[in-house]
Amino acid sequence: MVYAVHLIPIREKEEYVERYAPQVRYEVKSEVYGCCIKLLTDDKTVKERWEENFYFISQGIRSHGRLYVVADPGVPEDTVLYDPASKTAFLINISYYGWIKSLALSVAGDVLEDGHGIYSVHGACIDVAGRGCCIIGVSGAGKTTQTYGLLRDGTTRVVADDWFYARIYGKEVFAYGSEKNFYIRADLATVWSAYVDLLALADFDAEGRAVVDLRLVTGKGRILPMTTLRQVFILYRDPEAPLTPRHPSAGETLSLLEENGWFNPHLLVRSPFKEDLRRQFFSALCVAADVVLVNTAGTPEETQRILASLIRG
């Protein structure tokens, strides 16, 4: 993670709005799990990626949160400013769309966390025979690779490949997706050849990524809006540790999550109040779902076999 989030007061937010409003060429409102998130940008490519990525919402609906994605030669690269009061973010000189879409999801997450008891999880979520499984971990541990590997099985369905929202109902935790299409890497087919045809249709950006409609290879019936979480896989990569999966205690899991910032580098606000909300949620998740630590130091196929055996018992 390169950028840092700088929180600003609402009066300063108004100054930035006045500063950047004249250069905004495109305004797009989209639905992110019931929230209306508005993109304001001078970049046509960002606008087009956004429209591919997120669900359409009526442009007459008032926005819950806003993202200004603009260029400004007088500001350092990868600058992120955020006003929690108005839920307005300024992404200045950021070219990587992956950060833009993650920060859009984070703005929606801030709205949902504060007022609706709905929490953000930075990770993938799949469903196998009605059992939801989420895959989280540090960057580079293989979350995306393993998620798409599991999707090669026709009985596996996907809710989200990178970020989902969750809420607690009694003793259960439900997971919900929000993105219409997914942002994937160009090298995916070098690991799993099943995606060669999908990637051949993709329009890749300078970072070697593209927004794609996964339904083209999975079929429409395998993209789910929600599932009930039963398993949590925390991936890590340690060549010195055994590949045997391990079931940590709830206390160990919570400590691991806290130490790693809930495995979410895109959270906009990390106040004591917010951290307490997240601690309560993940504590409930540790009780509702079976948590397994999985070492991905082996080959992708070795990890696939481990995950498949854990999922299918």
Residue pairs with C-beta under 8 A, 6 or more apart in sequence:
1 139
1 265
2 78
3 78
3 79
3 80
3 94
3 99
4 80
5 80
5 81
5 82
5 268
6 79
6 80
6 81
6 82
7 81
7 82
7 83
7 84
7 269
8 16
8 81
8 82
8 83
9 83
9 85
10 83
10 85
10 86
12 83
13 81
13 83
13 85
13 86
13 88
16 68
16 81
16 90
17 68
17 88
20 40
20 68
20 70
20 72
20 90
23 42
23 70
23 71
24 40
24 41
24 42
24 68
24 70
25 41
25 42
25 44
26 39
26 40
26 41
26 42
26 43
26 44
26 47
27 38
27 39
27 40
28 38
28 39
28 47
28 50
28 51
29 36
29 37
29 38
29 39
29 57
29 58
29 59
29 61
29 63
30 36
30 37
30 38
30 39
30 50
30 51
30 54
30 55
30 56
30 57
30 104
31 37
31 54
31 55
31 56
31 57
31 178
32 54
32 55
32 104
32 105
32 108
32 178
33 108
33 112
33 118
33 165
33 176
33 177
33 178
34 112
35 64
35 65
35 108
35 111
35 112
36 57
36 61
36 62
36 63
36 64
36 65
37 54
37 63
37 64
37 65
37 66
37 67
37 104
37 107
37 108
38 63
38 65
38 66
38 67
39 46
39 47
39 50
39 66
39 67
39 69
39 104
40 66
40 67
40 68
40 69
40 70
41 47
41 67
41 68
41 69
41 70
42 69
42 70
42 71
43 69
43 70
43 71
45 205
46 69
46 97
46 100
49 97
49 100
49 101
49 183
49 205
49 211
50 100
50 101
50 104
52 180
52 181
52 211
53 101
53 179
53 180
53 181
53 183
53 211
54 101
54 104
54 178
54 179
54 180
55 178
55 179
55 180
64 87
64 108
64 111
65 87
65 88
65 89
65 107
65 108
65 110
65 111
66 86
66 87
66 88
66 89
66 107
67 88
67 89
67 90
67 91
67 100
67 103
67 104
67 107
68 88
68 89
68 90
68 91
68 92
69 91
69 94
69 100
70 90
70 91
70 92
71 92
71 93
72 92
72 93
75 92
75 93
76 93
77 93
77 94
78 93
78 94
78 99
79 90
79 91
79 92
79 93
79 94
80 89
80 90
80 91
80 92
80 94
80 103
81 89
81 90
81 92
82 88
82 89
82 90
82 107
82 268
82 269
83 89
84 110
84 268
84 269
87 107
87 110
87 111
89 103
89 107
89 268
91 99
91 100
91 103
94 100
95 206
95 207
96 207
97 183
97 205
97 207
97 209
97 211
98 183
98 207
98 209
99 266
101 179
101 183
102 122
102 162
102 163
102 266
103 266
103 268
105 120
105 163
105 178
105 179
105 266
106 120
106 266
106 267
106 268
107 268
108 165
108 178
109 118
109 119
109 120
109 165
109 267
110 268
110 269
112 118
112 119
112 120
112 165
113 119
113 120
113 274
113 277
113 278
116 167
117 167
117 168
118 165
118 166
118 167
118 176
119 165
119 166
119 167
119 277
119 278
119 281
120 163
120 164
120 165
120 166
120 264
120 267
121 134
121 136
121 163
121 164
121 165
121 166
121 175
121 262
121 264
122 136
122 162
122 163
122 262
122 263
122 264
122 265
122 266
123 134
123 135
123 136
123 137
123 143
123 160
123 162
123 163
123 164
123 263
124 134
124 135
124 136
124 143
124 144
124 147
124 158
124 160
124 161
124 162
124 164
125 132
125 133
125 134
125 135
125 158
125 159
125 160
125 164
125 175
125 177
125 227
125 229
126 132
126 133
126 134
126 135
126 147
126 150
126 151
126 156
126 157
126 158
126 159
126 227
127 133
127 156
127 157
127 158
127 159
127 224
127 227
128 155
128 156
128 157
128 311
128 312
129 155
130 227
130 228
131 227
131 228
131 230
131 231
131 311
132 159
132 175
132 227
132 228
132 229
132 230
132 231
133 229
133 230
133 231
133 232
133 233
133 311
134 164
134 175
134 229
134 231
134 232
134 233
134 289
135 143
135 146
135 147
135 233
135 235
136 143
136 232
136 233
136 234
136 235
136 263
137 143
137 233
137 234
137 235
137 236
137 263
138 235
138 236
138 260
138 263
139 265
140 237
141 235
141 236
141 237
141 296
142 235
142 237
142 296
142 300
142 303
143 235
144 161
144 162
144 184
144 185
144 188
145 188
145 191
145 192
145 300
146 235
146 296
146 300
146 303
146 304
146 307
147 158
147 161
148 161
148 184
148 188
148 191
148 192
148 195
149 191
149 192
149 300
149 301
149 303
149 304
150 156
150 304
150 307
150 308
150 311
151 158
151 214
151 218
151 222
152 192
152 194
153 308
154 222
156 222
157 218
157 221
157 222
157 223
157 224
157 227
158 177
158 214
158 218
158 222
158 223
158 224
159 175
159 176
159 177
159 223
159 224
159 225
159 226
159 227
160 175
160 177
160 178
160 179
161 182
161 184
161 214
162 179
162 182
162 183
163 178
163 179
164 175
164 176
164 177
164 178
165 175
165 176
165 177
165 178
166 173
166 174
166 175
166 176
166 229
166 281
166 285
167 173
167 174
167 176
168 281
168 284
168 288
171 287
171 288
172 228
172 229
172 288
173 228
173 229
173 284
173 285
173 288
173 289
174 226
174 227
174 228
174 229
175 226
175 227
175 228
175 229
176 225
176 226
177 223
177 224
177 225
177 226
181 211
181 212
181 213
181 214
182 211
182 212
182 214
183 209
183 210
183 211
183 212
184 199
184 202
184 209
184 210
184 212
185 208
185 209
186 199
186 202
186 204
186 208
186 209
186 210
187 208
188 195
188 199
189 195
189 196
189 198
189 199
191 300
192 300
194 217
195 217
197 216
197 217
198 212
198 214
198 216
198 217
199 210
199 212
201 212
201 216
202 210
202 211
202 212
203 210
204 210
214 223
215 222
215 223
229 285
229 288
229 289
230 288
230 289
230 290
231 289
231 290
231 291
231 292
231 310
231 311
232 253
232 285
232 286
232 289
232 290
232 291
232 292
233 292
233 294
233 307
233 310
234 253
234 256
234 263
234 291
234 292
234 293
234 294
235 294
235 295
235 296
235 303
236 293
236 294
236 295
236 296
237 295
237 296
237 297
238 295
238 297
239 297
241 295
241 297
242 295
243 295
243 297
243 298
243 302
243 306
244 295
245 292
245 293
245 294
245 295
245 306
245 310
246 292
246 293
247 290
247 291
247 292
247 293
248 256
248 291
248 293
250 283
250 286
250 287
250 291
253 282
253 286
253 291
254 279
254 282
254 283
254 286
257 263
257 282
258 275
258 279
261 267
261 270
262 278
262 282
267 274
292 310
294 303
294 306
294 307
294 310
296 303
